[in-house]
Each structure stands twice: as structure tokens, then as C-alpha cells.
Amino acid sequence: MKTESNPNSQPTTEPKLEASFSMLIMSMASSALMAMGLTPDPQTGKSEADKPMAKFNIDLLVNLKDKTKNNLTPDEQGLLDHILQDLQMKFIQLK
């Protein structure tokens, strides 16, 4: 049995997302930046500061750093250290 394909249909090309520790860190950092009001919420387009939520997101990253000590690659550790330092400095500047 032959199935007909629609000649007008276009193949969909979606970016391939790879689940990784680095992507997790970047996602959590984005949440912290959004909570600090430094990037807009993608759903509303508005930038609104929520300092307790920003602190919570940063604290999650600190906890993750503590729990993964000596289990990360040098690149992962460097990324986590750099992002945490950057987020903590930005948070201090909010006060």
C-alpha cells in the first residue's frame, strides 16, 4: 500500500536540545536573571523584580555546587563558578 505525501508540506526543523549539566545551570541562571528583573519574562514580555525568588534561584545553584563538588568536569565547574559569581554580584547591586 502506497501512502501519499503532501507536496505542500514543509519538513519541520526544530533545534536539537541536549540535556546536560551545563544546560541545567543556564536554565537556572536564566530564572534567577528573570527574577532579578534583568531579563523579561518570555510569557509576559515584562521585566519585574522578585528578590526573594532571585535569592531562591541563586541558593539552588549554591546548593547544587555543594552537592556536586569533585564530580564535575573542569568546564562544568568553571561555568558554575562563573555564573554563580556573576549572579551574586548582580543580586548585591539590586539592594
The first five atom37 places (N, CA, C, CB, O) and aatype in JSON, in Angstrom:
{
  "aatype": [12, 11, 16, 6, 15, 2, 14, 2, 15, 5, 14, 16, 16, 6, 14, 11, 10, 6, 0, 15, 13, 15, 12, 10, 9, 12, 15, 12, 0, 15, 15, 0, 10, 12, 0, 12, 7, 10, 16, 14, 3, 14, 5, 16, 7, 11, 15, 6, 0, 3, 11, 14, 12, 0, 11, 13, 2, 9, 3, 10, 10, 19, 2, 10, 11, 3, 11, 16, 11, 2, 2, 10, 16, 14, 3, 6, 5, 7, 10, 10, 3, 8, 9, 10, 5, 3, 10, 5, 12, 11, 13, 9, 5, 10, 11],
  "atom_mask": [
    [1, 1, 1, 1, 1],
    [1, 1, 1, 1, 1],
    [1, 1, 1, 1, 1],
    [1, 1, 1, 1, 1],
    [1, 1, 1, 1, 1],
    [1, 1, 1, 1, 1],
    [1, 1, 1, 1, 1],
    [1, 1, 1, 1, 1],
    [1, 1, 1, 1, 1],
    [1, 1, 1, 1, 1],
    [1, 1, 1, 1, 1],
    [1, 1, 1, 1, 1],
    [1, 1, 1, 1, 1],
    [1, 1, 1, 1, 1],
    [1, 1, 1, 1, 1],
    [1, 1, 1, 1, 1],
    [1, 1, 1, 1, 1],
    [1, 1, 1, 1, 1],
    [1, 1, 1, 1, 1],
    [1, 1, 1, 1, 1],
    [1, 1, 1, 1, 1],
    [1, 1, 1, 1, 1],
    [1, 1, 1, 1, 1],
    [1, 1, 1, 1, 1],
    [1, 1, 1, 1, 1],
    [1, 1, 1, 1, 1],
    [1, 1, 1, 1, 1],
    [1, 1, 1, 1, 1],
    [1, 1, 1, 1, 1],
    [1, 1, 1, 1, 1],
    [1, 1, 1, 1, 1],
    [1, 1, 1, 1, 1],
    [1, 1, 1, 1, 1],
    [1, 1, 1, 1, 1],
    [1, 1, 1, 1, 1],
    [1, 1, 1, 1, 1],
    [1, 1, 1, 0, 1],
    [1, 1, 1, 1, 1],
    [1, 1, 1, 1, 1],
    [1, 1, 1, 1, 1],
    [1, 1, 1, 1, 1],
    [1, 1, 1, 1, 1],
    [1, 1, 1, 1, 1],
    [1, 1, 1, 1, 1],
    [1, 1, 1, 0, 1],
    [1, 1, 1, 1, 1],
    [1, 1, 1, 1, 1],
    [1, 1, 1, 1, 1],
    [1, 1, 1, 1, 1],
    [1, 1, 1, 1, 1],
    [1, 1, 1, 1, 1],
    [1, 1, 1, 1, 1],
    [1, 1, 1, 1, 1],
    [1, 1, 1, 1, 1],
    [1, 1, 1, 1, 1],
    [1, 1, 1, 1, 1],
    [1, 1, 1, 1, 1],
    [1, 1, 1, 1, 1],
    [1, 1, 1, 1, 1],
    [1, 1, 1, 1, 1],
    [1, 1, 1, 1, 1],
    [1, 1, 1, 1, 1],
    [1, 1, 1, 1, 1],
    [1, 1, 1, 1, 1],
    [1, 1, 1, 1, 1],
    [1, 1, 1, 1, 1],
    [1, 1, 1, 1, 1],
    [1, 1, 1, 1, 1],
    [1, 1, 1, 1, 1],
    [1, 1, 1, 1, 1],
    [1, 1, 1, 1, 1],
    [1, 1, 1, 1, 1],
    [1, 1, 1, 1, 1],
    [1, 1, 1, 1, 1],
    [1, 1, 1, 1, 1],
    [1, 1, 1, 1, 1],
    [1, 1, 1, 1, 1],
    [1, 1, 1, 0, 1],
    [1, 1, 1, 1, 1],
    [1, 1, 1, 1, 1],
    [1, 1, 1, 1, 1],
    [1, 1, 1, 1, 1],
    [1, 1, 1, 1, 1],
    [1, 1, 1, 1, 1],
    [1, 1, 1, 1, 1],
    [1, 1, 1, 1, 1],
    [1, 1, 1, 1, 1],
    [1, 1, 1, 1, 1],
    [1, 1, 1, 1, 1],
    [1, 1, 1, 1, 1],
    [1, 1, 1, 1, 1],
    [1, 1, 1, 1, 1],
    [1, 1, 1, 1, 1],
    [1, 1, 1, 1, 1],
    [1, 1, 1, 1, 1]
  ],
  "atom_positions": [
    [[0.84, -1.16, 0.0], [0.0, 0.0, 0.0], [0.89, 1.23, 0.0], [-0.96, -0.01, 1.21], [1.79, 1.35, 0.83]],
    [[0.65, 2.14, -0.92], [1.45, 3.35, -1.05], [0.73, 4.5, -0.34], [1.7, 3.68, -2.54], [-0.46, 4.72, -0.55]],
    [[1.47, 5.23, 0.48], [0.88, 6.39, 1.13], [1.31, 7.63, 0.38], [1.3, 6.48, 2.63], [2.45, 7.74, -0.06]],
    [[0.38, 8.54, 0.23], [0.68, 9.77, -0.49], [1.19, 10.82, 0.48], [-0.56, 10.28, -1.26], [0.68, 10.95, 1.6]],
    [[2.19, 11.56, 0.04], [2.68, 12.64, 0.87], [2.16, 13.95, 0.31], [4.24, 12.65, 0.94], [1.9, 14.07, -0.89]],
    [[2.01, 14.9, 1.15], [1.51, 16.2, 0.75], [2.66, 16.99, 0.16], [0.87, 16.95, 1.94], [3.63, 17.27, 0.87]],
    [[2.59, 17.38, -1.12], [3.7, 18.11, -1.74], [3.87, 19.5, -1.17], [3.5, 18.19, -3.23], [4.93, 20.11, -1.33]],
    [[2.85, 20.03, -0.52], [2.93, 21.38, 0.04], [3.49, 21.4, 1.46], [1.57, 22.02, 0.03], [3.76, 22.47, 2.0]],
    [[3.65, 20.24, 2.05], [4.13, 20.22, 3.43], [5.64, 20.47, 3.45], [3.79, 18.88, 4.11], [6.38, 19.98, 2.6]],
    [[6.05, 21.22, 4.44], [7.46, 21.54, 4.62], [8.0, 20.72, 5.79], [7.66, 23.06, 4.88], [7.34, 20.57, 6.81]],
    [[9.21, 20.2, 5.63], [9.78, 19.48, 6.77], [10.05, 20.46, 7.91], [11.1, 18.75, 6.37], [10.5, 21.58, 7.7]],
    [[9.75, 20.01, 9.1], [9.99, 20.88, 10.26], [11.41, 20.66, 10.76], [8.96, 20.6, 11.39], [11.88, 19.53, 10.89]],
    [[12.06, 21.75, 11.03], [13.41, 21.69, 11.55], [13.41, 22.36, 12.91], [14.43, 22.37, 10.59], [13.38, 23.59, 13.01]],
    [[13.44, 21.56, 13.93], [13.48, 22.08, 15.29], [14.89, 21.92, 15.81], [12.46, 21.35, 16.21], [15.55, 20.92, 15.55]],
    [[15.36, 22.93, 16.57], [16.71, 22.8, 17.12], [16.78, 21.63, 18.08], [17.13, 24.1, 17.82], [15.87, 21.41, 18.89]],
    [[17.85, 20.89, 17.99], [18.02, 19.75, 18.88], [18.59, 20.25, 20.21], [18.96, 18.67, 18.24], [19.65, 20.87, 20.25]],
    [[17.87, 19.98, 21.25], [18.32, 20.37, 22.59], [18.89, 19.15, 23.27], [17.16, 20.98, 23.42], [18.29, 18.07, 23.29]],
    [[20.05, 19.33, 23.83], [20.71, 18.23, 24.53], [20.66, 18.49, 26.03], [22.18, 18.05, 24.04], [21.14, 19.52, 26.5]],
    [[20.09, 17.56, 26.75], [20.04, 17.69, 28.2], [21.44, 17.48, 28.76], [19.03, 16.67, 28.82], [22.05, 16.43, 28.56]],
    [[21.94, 18.48, 29.46], [23.28, 18.4, 30.03], [23.32, 19.21, 31.31], [24.36, 18.9, 29.02], [22.42, 20.0, 31.6]],
    [[24.38, 19.01, 32.06], [24.55, 19.78, 33.29], [24.66, 21.27, 32.97], [25.81, 19.3, 34.06], [24.1, 22.1, 33.67]],
    [[25.37, 21.59, 31.91], [25.53, 22.99, 31.51], [24.19, 23.63, 31.17], [26.48, 23.1, 30.31], [23.93, 24.78, 31.53]],
    [[23.33, 22.89, 30.48], [22.0, 23.42, 30.14], [21.17, 23.63, 31.41], [21.26, 22.47, 29.17], [20.42, 24.6, 31.5]],
    [[21.3, 22.75, 32.37], [20.6, 22.9, 33.65], [21.05, 24.19, 34.34], [20.85, 21.68, 34.56], [20.22, 24.95, 34.83]],
    [[22.35, 24.42, 34.38], [22.9, 25.62, 35.01], [22.4, 26.87, 34.3], [24.44, 25.58, 35.01], [21.99, 27.84, 34.94]],
    [[22.43, 26.85, 32.97], [21.99, 28.01, 32.2], [20.5, 28.28, 32.42], [22.29, 27.79, 30.7], [20.08, 29.43, 32.49]],
    [[19.71, 27.23, 32.52], [18.28, 27.39, 32.75], [18.02, 28.01, 34.12], [17.57, 26.04, 32.65], [17.19, 28.92, 34.26]],
    [[18.73, 27.53, 35.13], [18.56, 28.07, 36.47], [19.05, 29.51, 36.55], [19.31, 27.2, 37.5], [18.45, 30.34, 37.23]],
    [[20.13, 29.81, 35.84], [20.65, 31.18, 35.81], [19.65, 32.11, 35.13], [22.01, 31.23, 35.08], [19.46, 33.24, 35.57]],
    [[19.02, 31.64, 34.06], [18.01, 32.45, 33.38], [16.85, 32.77, 34.31], [17.5, 31.72, 32.12], [16.32, 33.88, 34.31]],
    [[16.46, 31.79, 35.1], [15.38, 32.0, 36.07], [15.78, 33.06, 37.09], [15.01, 30.68, 36.77], [14.96, 33.9, 37.47]],
    [[17.02, 33.01, 37.54], [17.5, 33.99, 38.52], [17.53, 35.39, 37.9], [18.9, 33.61, 39.03], [17.12, 36.36, 38.53]],
    [[18.02, 35.5, 36.66], [18.07, 36.8, 35.98], [16.66, 37.36, 35.78], [18.79, 36.67, 34.63], [16.44, 38.56, 35.94]],
    [[15.74, 36.5, 35.43], [14.36, 36.92, 35.25], [13.78, 37.41, 36.57], [13.51, 35.78, 34.67], [13.08, 38.42, 36.61]],
    [[14.06, 36.69, 37.65], [13.56, 37.08, 38.97], [14.18, 38.38, 39.46], [13.83, 35.97, 39.98], [13.57, 39.09, 40.26]],
    [[15.38, 38.7, 38.98], [16.0, 39.97, 39.35], [15.47, 41.12, 38.49], [17.52, 39.87, 39.21], [15.81, 42.28, 38.72]],
    [[14.65, 40.79, 37.5], [14.12, 41.81, 36.61], [15.1, 42.25, 35.55], [0.0, 0.0, 0.0], [14.92, 43.29, 34.92]],
    [[16.15, 41.45, 35.32], [17.18, 41.82, 34.36], [16.91, 41.28, 32.96], [18.52, 41.32, 34.83], [17.51, 41.73, 31.98]],
    [[16.01, 40.33, 32.85], [15.56, 39.83, 31.55], [14.04, 39.71, 31.62], [16.23, 38.45, 31.19], [13.48, 39.41, 32.67]],
    [[13.37, 39.95, 30.5], [11.91, 39.87, 30.52], [11.4, 38.44, 30.62], [11.34, 40.53, 29.29], [12.04, 37.5, 30.16]],
    [[10.25, 38.32, 31.23], [9.55, 37.04, 31.28], [9.09, 36.71, 29.86], [8.34, 37.07, 32.3], [8.41, 37.53, 29.25]],
    [[9.45, 35.55, 29.33], [9.08, 35.24, 27.95], [7.57, 35.13, 27.73], [9.73, 33.95, 27.53], [7.1, 35.3, 26.6]],
    [[6.81, 34.87, 28.77], [5.36, 34.76, 28.62], [4.67, 36.12, 28.62], [4.78, 33.91, 29.74], [3.69, 36.32, 27.9]],
    [[5.18, 37.04, 29.44], [4.53, 38.35, 29.54], [5.28, 39.45, 28.81], [4.37, 38.73, 31.0], [4.7, 40.47, 28.46]],
    [[6.57, 39.24, 28.59], [7.39, 40.27, 27.97], [7.8, 41.37, 28.93], [0.0, 0.0, 0.0], [8.46, 42.33, 28.54]],
    [[7.4, 41.25, 30.19], [7.7, 42.27, 31.2], [8.88, 41.84, 32.07], [6.46, 42.53, 32.07], [9.11, 40.66, 32.3]],
    [[9.61, 42.85, 32.54], [10.71, 42.61, 33.48], [10.27, 43.09, 34.85], [12.03, 43.33, 33.02], [10.08, 44.29, 35.06]],
    [[10.11, 42.17, 35.76], [9.68, 42.52, 37.11], [10.59, 41.82, 38.11], [8.21, 42.12, 37.35], [10.84, 40.62, 38.0]],
    [[11.09, 42.59, 39.09], [11.98, 42.04, 40.1], [11.2, 41.33, 41.2], [12.87, 43.14, 40.69], [10.2, 41.85, 41.7]],
    [[11.67, 40.17, 41.56], [11.13, 39.39, 42.69], [12.36, 38.9, 43.45], [10.19, 38.17, 42.2], [12.84, 37.78, 43.25]],
    [[12.86, 39.76, 44.35], [14.12, 39.47, 45.04], [14.12, 38.15, 45.81], [14.44, 40.58, 45.98], [15.11, 37.43, 45.75]],
    [[13.05, 37.81, 46.53], [13.07, 36.5, 47.21], [13.21, 35.33, 46.23], [11.79, 36.33, 48.03], [13.91, 34.36, 46.54]],
    [[12.57, 35.41, 45.07], [12.69, 34.34, 44.09], [14.09, 34.33, 43.48], [11.63, 34.5, 42.99], [14.64, 33.26, 43.2]],
    [[14.67, 35.49, 43.26], [16.03, 35.56, 42.74], [17.0, 34.91, 43.72], [16.45, 37.03, 42.46], [17.86, 34.13, 43.33]],
    [[16.85, 35.24, 45.01], [17.71, 34.64, 46.03], [17.52, 33.13, 46.08], [17.42, 35.26, 47.41], [18.49, 32.39, 46.22]],
    [[16.28, 32.68, 45.97], [15.99, 31.25, 45.98], [16.71, 30.54, 44.82], [14.47, 31.01, 45.89], [17.31, 29.49, 45.02]],
    [[16.66, 31.13, 43.63], [17.32, 30.52, 42.47], [18.83, 30.49, 42.64], [16.95, 31.27, 41.2], [19.48, 29.5, 42.27]],
    [[19.4, 31.55, 43.18], [20.84, 31.58, 43.43], [21.21, 30.56, 44.5], [21.29, 33.0, 43.85], [22.21, 29.86, 44.37]],
    [[20.4, 30.48, 45.54], [20.65, 29.49, 46.6], [20.58, 28.06, 46.06], [19.64, 29.66, 47.74], [21.34, 27.19, 46.49]],
    [[19.67, 27.81, 45.12], [19.61, 26.49, 44.49], [20.93, 26.16, 43.78], [18.44, 26.42, 43.48], [21.43, 25.04, 43.88]],
    [[21.47, 27.14, 43.08], [22.75, 26.91, 42.39], [23.89, 26.69, 43.38], [23.08, 28.1, 41.48], [24.76, 25.85, 43.14]],
    [[23.88, 27.42, 44.49], [24.9, 27.22, 45.53], [24.78, 25.8, 46.08], [24.76, 28.27, 46.67], [25.79, 25.12, 46.27]],
    [[23.56, 25.37, 46.35], [23.33, 24.02, 46.87], [23.8, 22.98, 45.86], [21.85, 23.81, 47.21], [24.42, 21.99, 46.23]],
    [[23.5, 23.2, 44.59], [23.93, 22.27, 43.54], [25.45, 22.22, 43.46], [23.34, 22.69, 42.18], [26.03, 21.15, 43.26]],
    [[26.09, 23.37, 43.62], [27.56, 23.41, 43.61], [28.11, 22.58, 44.77], [28.07, 24.88, 43.71], [29.06, 21.81, 44.59]],
    [[27.53, 22.74, 45.95], [27.99, 21.97, 47.12], [27.78, 20.47, 46.92], [27.25, 22.44, 48.37], [28.66, 19.68, 47.27]],
    [[26.65, 20.09, 46.38], [26.31, 18.67, 46.22], [27.11, 17.99, 45.1], [24.83, 18.52, 45.94], [27.27, 16.77, 45.11]],
    [[27.6, 18.78, 44.14], [28.33, 18.18, 43.01], [29.84, 18.37, 43.13], [27.85, 18.79, 41.71], [30.58, 18.1, 42.19]],
    [[30.29, 18.83, 44.29], [31.72, 19.08, 44.49], [32.54, 17.82, 44.15], [32.0, 19.52, 45.95], [32.2, 16.72, 44.58]],
    [[33.59, 18.0, 43.38], [34.5, 16.94, 42.92], [33.86, 15.95, 41.95], [35.03, 16.19, 44.12], [34.44, 14.89, 41.69]],
    [[32.69, 16.27, 41.42], [32.04, 15.38, 40.47], [31.79, 16.03, 39.11], [30.73, 14.9, 41.03], [31.13, 15.45, 38.25]],
    [[32.31, 17.23, 38.91], [32.1, 17.95, 37.66], [33.36, 17.97, 36.82], [31.62, 19.37, 37.94], [34.47, 17.85, 37.34]],
    [[33.18, 18.13, 35.52], [34.34, 18.33, 34.65], [34.87, 19.73, 34.91], [33.97, 18.13, 33.12], [34.15, 20.57, 35.46]],
    [[36.12, 20.01, 34.54], [36.64, 21.37, 34.73], [35.78, 22.42, 34.03], [38.07, 21.45, 34.2], [35.58, 23.51, 34.57]],
    [[35.27, 22.11, 32.84], [34.41, 23.07, 32.13], [33.11, 23.31, 32.88], [34.11, 22.56, 30.72], [32.66, 24.46, 33.0]],
    [[32.49, 22.26, 33.39], [31.25, 22.4, 34.15], [31.48, 23.2, 35.42], [30.66, 21.03, 34.49], [30.68, 24.07, 35.77]],
    [[32.57, 22.91, 36.12], [32.89, 23.63, 37.36], [33.15, 25.09, 37.07], [34.11, 23.0, 38.05], [32.69, 25.97, 37.8]],
    [[33.88, 25.36, 36.0], [34.17, 26.75, 35.63], [32.9, 27.51, 35.29], [0.0, 0.0, 0.0], [32.74, 28.66, 35.7]],
    [[32.01, 26.88, 34.55], [30.74, 27.52, 34.19], [29.93, 27.83, 35.44], [29.94, 26.63, 33.23], [29.42, 28.94, 35.6]],
    [[29.8, 26.85, 36.31], [29.03, 27.04, 37.54], [29.63, 28.14, 38.41], [28.96, 25.72, 38.33], [28.9, 28.99, 38.91]],
    [[30.94, 28.13, 38.58], [31.61, 29.16, 39.38], [31.38, 30.55, 38.79], [33.11, 28.87, 39.5], [31.05, 31.5, 39.5]],
    [[31.57, 30.66, 37.48], [31.44, 31.95, 36.8], [30.0, 32.48, 36.9], [31.85, 31.82, 35.31], [29.78, 33.65, 37.21]],
    [[29.05, 31.62, 36.64], [27.64, 32.04, 36.68], [27.23, 32.43, 38.09], [26.73, 30.92, 36.16], [26.55, 33.43, 38.29]],
    [[27.65, 31.64, 39.08], [27.3, 31.98, 40.46], [27.89, 33.33, 40.87], [27.8, 30.89, 41.42], [27.2, 34.15, 41.48]],
    [[29.15, 33.55, 40.54], [29.79, 34.82, 40.88], [29.05, 35.99, 40.21], [31.27, 34.81, 40.46], [28.8, 37.01, 40.85]],
    [[28.71, 35.83, 38.95], [28.02, 36.87, 38.21], [26.63, 37.15, 38.81], [27.88, 36.48, 36.73], [26.26, 38.3, 39.01]],
    [[25.89, 36.09, 39.1], [24.55, 36.27, 39.67], [24.6, 36.9, 41.06], [23.83, 34.92, 39.75], [23.79, 37.76, 41.38]],
    [[25.57, 36.48, 41.87], [25.68, 37.04, 43.22], [26.03, 38.53, 43.17], [26.74, 36.28, 44.03], [25.51, 39.31, 43.96]],
    [[26.9, 38.92, 42.24], [27.24, 40.34, 42.1], [26.03, 41.15, 41.64], [28.41, 40.52, 41.11], [25.78, 42.24, 42.15]],
    [[25.31, 40.63, 40.68], [24.11, 41.32, 40.2], [23.06, 41.44, 41.31], [23.51, 40.57, 38.98], [22.4, 42.47, 41.43]],
    [[22.92, 40.4, 42.12], [21.95, 40.42, 43.21], [22.33, 41.49, 44.24], [21.86, 39.04, 43.88], [21.47, 42.22, 44.72]],
    [[23.6, 41.57, 44.58], [24.06, 42.58, 45.55], [23.77, 43.99, 45.03], [25.58, 42.42, 45.82], [23.4, 44.87, 45.8]],
    [[23.94, 44.19, 43.73], [23.7, 45.51, 43.15], [22.22, 45.89, 43.15], [24.22, 45.54, 41.72], [21.89, 47.06, 43.01]],
    [[21.33, 44.92, 43.32], [19.89, 45.21, 43.38], [19.5, 45.9, 44.68], [19.09, 43.94, 43.22], [18.53, 46.66, 44.7]],
    [[20.22, 45.64, 45.75], [19.83, 46.14, 47.07], [20.09, 47.62, 47.22], [20.56, 45.4, 48.15], [19.81, 48.19, 48.28]]
  ]
}
